[in-house]
Amino acid sequence: MAAVVHNGGMKVSETAVAPAVRVNGLVFVVALVALGLGAGVLLYRWRAAGVAHTIERDLATLPQDPEGRLQRWVDDYGAVIVRQALVQLRYEAERPWILSHTSGAQRNDSGQEIWGIDLREWSEASVRREQLVIVVELPRARVLERGPVTGDKVRNVPHLSADAPPFDADVRVRDIVEWSLAKVGRSLGRDVPGATLVVRTRGASGG
């Protein structure tokens, strides 16, 4: 369709201006791409140099003793890493629970008990160092709510009948969190020989 360019009341047909517009547009696009690529390369080099400088600075100030190195990890990264791992395990944003199991006459009936921990009861202060052990302390598991639970994250949540043998919900939640943090624990052991990571329940003396 022929476009019309208005200029001081005069009308100029597209045939009079189209070749110049196409050429200028092409040059403009090429210039933008070249500028973008060039800026991207410069930005990457600048950021990479900055990151390398930060790493060198941190390594220079890193304590040499294993316990000092491990405490540095706790202070700078540990609590944030653990919190992110716990967030990935939550049932949903509105109900930030790590589920242990459900209990009741029938799965997902209105009266079933939902067992687990509520992450709103957890704080980053619950990550601490004990010599060469990183301790992640969790709240005790309890009945969080009654009613059905749905969604992909509950497919592996066991359901127990009301007359089932006693079930240790704390152990179940600790096992889930330990599984989630297994790679973190292995990485700590490589970086600081002898370092381990354990998950405990609040008020308990052992893992």
C-alpha positions in Angstrom: 0.0 0.0 0.0 1.4 3.4 -0.9 2.3 5.5 2.0 1.9 9.3 1.9 4.4 11.7 3.6 2.9 15.1 4.5 5.2 18.1 4.4 3.9 21.7 4.3 0.7 20.6 2.7 2.5 18.8 -0.2 2.0 15.2 -0.9 4.9 13.1 -2.1 4.3 9.6 -3.4 6.2 6.6 -1.9 8.1 6.0 -5.1 9.9 9.3 -4.6 11.3 8.5 -1.2 11.1 4.7 -0.7 14.7 3.9 -1.9 16.3 6.4 0.4 14.2 5.2 3.4 15.1 1.6 2.8 18.8 2.3 2.5 18.8 4.6 5.5 16.8 2.1 7.5 19.2 -0.8 6.6 22.2 1.3 7.5 20.5 2.3 10.8 19.8 -1.3 11.7 23.3 -2.5 10.9 24.8 0.4 12.9 22.6 -0.6 15.9 23.6 -4.2 15.7 27.3 -3.3 15.4 27.0 -0.9 18.3 25.1 -3.4 20.4 27.6 -6.1 19.8 30.5 -3.8 20.5 28.9 -2.5 23.7 28.1 -6.1 24.8 31.7 -7.2 24.3 33.0 -4.2 26.2 30.5 -4.7 29.0 31.3 -8.4 29.3 35.1 -7.6 29.5 34.5 -4.9 32.1 32.3 -7.1 34.2 34.6 -10.1 33.9 37.5 -8.0 35.0 35.5 -6.7 37.9 34.5 -10.2 39.0 38.1 -11.5 38.7 39.3 -8.6 40.9 36.6 -9.3 43.5 37.6 -13.0 43.6 41.3 -12.1 44.0 40.5 -9.7 46.8 38.3 -12.2 48.6 40.9 -14.9 48.3 43.6 -12.6 49.7 41.4 -11.9 52.8 40.3 -15.5 53.2 41.2 -17.0 56.6 43.8 -19.8 56.4 42.5 -22.0 59.2 39.6 -24.4 58.3 37.2 -23.0 61.0 37.8 -19.5 59.9 37.2 -20.3 56.3 34.0 -22.1 57.2 32.8 -19.2 59.4 33.4 -16.9 56.4 31.2 -19.1 54.3 28.4 -18.9 56.9 28.7 -15.1 57.2 28.9 -14.3 53.5 26.9 -17.1 51.7 25.6 -19.9 53.9 22.3 -18.5 55.2 21.3 -17.2 51.8 22.1 -20.5 50.0 20.2 -22.5 52.7 17.2 -20.2 52.5 17.0 -20.6 48.7 17.2 -24.4 49.0 14.3 -24.3 51.5 12.2 -22.0 49.4 12.5 -24.5 46.5 10.9 -27.2 48.8 7.9 -25.2 49.9 4.4 -26.3 49.1 3.4 -22.9 47.7 4.1 -19.2 48.2 1.0 -18.6 50.3 1.7 -21.6 52.4 5.5 -21.9 52.7 5.4 -25.4 54.2 7.8 -28.4 53.8 5.4 -31.3 54.1 6.1 -34.4 56.0 3.0 -36.5 55.6 -0.8 -36.4 55.8 -2.9 -38.4 58.2 -6.6 -39.3 58.3 -9.3 -41.8 57.4 -8.9 -41.0 53.7 -6.4 -39.1 51.6 -7.5 -35.5 51.0 -10.7 -35.6 52.9 -11.7 -32.5 54.8 -10.5 -33.7 58.1 -7.0 -35.0 57.2 -4.0 -33.6 59.1 -1.3 -31.9 57.2 2.1 -32.4 58.9 5.3 -30.5 58.3 7.2 -27.3 59.1 6.3 -23.7 58.3 9.2 -21.7 56.9 7.9 -18.5 58.4 9.1 -20.0 61.7 12.6 -20.3 60.4 15.3 -17.6 60.3 18.7 -17.3 58.7 20.2 -17.3 62.2 19.3 -21.0 62.3 22.4 -21.6 60.1 25.5 -21.7 62.3 28.9 -23.3 62.6 30.0 -25.7 65.3 33.7 -26.3 64.8 33.8 -27.9 61.3 30.1 -28.7 61.2 27.5 -26.4 59.5 24.3 -26.9 61.4 20.9 -26.1 59.7 18.3 -26.0 62.5 14.6 -26.5 61.6 11.4 -25.9 63.5 9.7 -29.0 64.9 7.2 -30.6 62.6 3.6 -30.2 63.6 0.0 -30.2 62.3 -0.1 -27.2 60.0 -3.7 -27.4 58.8 -6.5 -29.8 58.2 -8.0 -30.4 54.8 -7.0 -31.6 51.3 -3.7 -30.8 49.6 -3.2 -30.9 45.8 -0.5 -30.1 43.2 2.6 -31.7 41.8 4.7 -31.2 45.0 2.4 -33.5 47.1 2.6 -36.5 44.9 5.3 -38.0 47.0 3.9 -37.0 50.4 2.9 -40.2 52.2 -0.6 -40.6 53.7 -1.1 -42.5 56.9 -4.3 -43.9 58.2 -5.5 -42.7 61.6 -4.5 -46.1 63.2 -1.1 -46.3 61.5 2.0 -46.8 63.7 3.7 -43.6 65.0 5.5 -41.7 62.3 8.4 -39.4 63.0 7.6 -36.2 61.0 10.8 -34.5 62.2 13.0 -37.3 60.6 11.0 -37.1 57.4 11.5 -33.3 57.1 15.2 -33.5 58.0 15.7 -36.2 55.3 14.0 -33.9 52.7 16.2 -30.9 53.6 19.4 -33.0 53.8 18.7 -34.3 50.3 18.2 -30.8 49.0 21.5 -29.6 50.6 23.6 -32.6 49.7 25.5 -30.9 47.0 26.2 -27.9 49.3 27.6 -30.3 51.9 29.8 -32.1 49.3 31.1 -28.7 48.1 32.0 -27.6 51.6 33.9 -30.8 52.2 36.0 -30.2 49.1 36.7 -26.6 49.9 37.3 -27.1 53.6 38.6 -30.6 54.3 36.7 -32.2 57.2 33.7 -29.8 56.9 30.2 -31.4 57.0 26.6 -30.2 57.0 23.9 -31.6 59.2 20.2 -30.8 59.6 18.7 -30.8 63.1 15.3 -30.1 64.6 15.0 -27.2 67.0 15.5 -28.4 70.6 17.1 -31.7 69.5 20.7 -32.4 70.4 21.4 -34.6 67.4 20.7 -34.7 63.7 
